[in-house]
Amino acid sequence: MDQRLKQRLVGAIVLISLAVIFIPVILEGPDDDWTPRVQEIPVPPQIEYQAEVDLPVPAESPAPVPKVTTPAELPVTEAPAADVTPPPAAEPVPAKAKPVAEKPAPKPEVRAGSWVIQVGSFSQQLNASGLRDRLQKTGYNSRLQEIDAGKGKAWRVLVGPFDTRVAAEQQRDRITGQHHMKGIVTRFKE
């Protein structure tokens, strides 16, 4: 084969291969994988959310007040002087006696119109109880509310009650700082 024919064939092959590579790029335009994409994040709506919370309010039953008798009201009985015996000695208390556990202060009742903070809603009561107990250990007045969630039961964890929305929002901010969870301040409704 002639040297000129070889050069022409090699040149033709190079031109065809360059055409195969660059013609699709020219016809399709720039590749989308290489161009930067700009997406704007939408601004959140400025809506003040207030969820309606229906908590059952237990019926108030007045606790019986024990009657205190004064020494003047006690009956007077005279015992013969000969029968007076000293009272039996009290048994000594063991040195390692356990201190009596104080009963926690009763939780304030939730009234209609008061404010509460919903810090969680769970489909399993065990998870809701765990959060409630964790909040109670850090000093928050928390409770559970069982609700019907359409496809079963759910449990809300509520902190409160509060007399004003401002007090509830301040408490919500403290909870957010300590437990890293954002609650919803809602008005309690019977």
Secondary structure, 3 states (H helix, E strand, C coil): CCHHHHHHHHHHHHHHHHHHHHHHHHHHCCCCCCCCCCCCCCCCCCCCCCCCEECCCCCCCCCCCCCCCCHHHCCCCCCCHHHCCCCCCCCCCCCCCCCCCCCCCCCCCCCCCCEEEEEEEECCHHHHHHHHHHHHHCCCCEEEEEEECCCCEEEEEEEEEECCHHHHHHHHHHHHHHHCCCCEEEEEEC
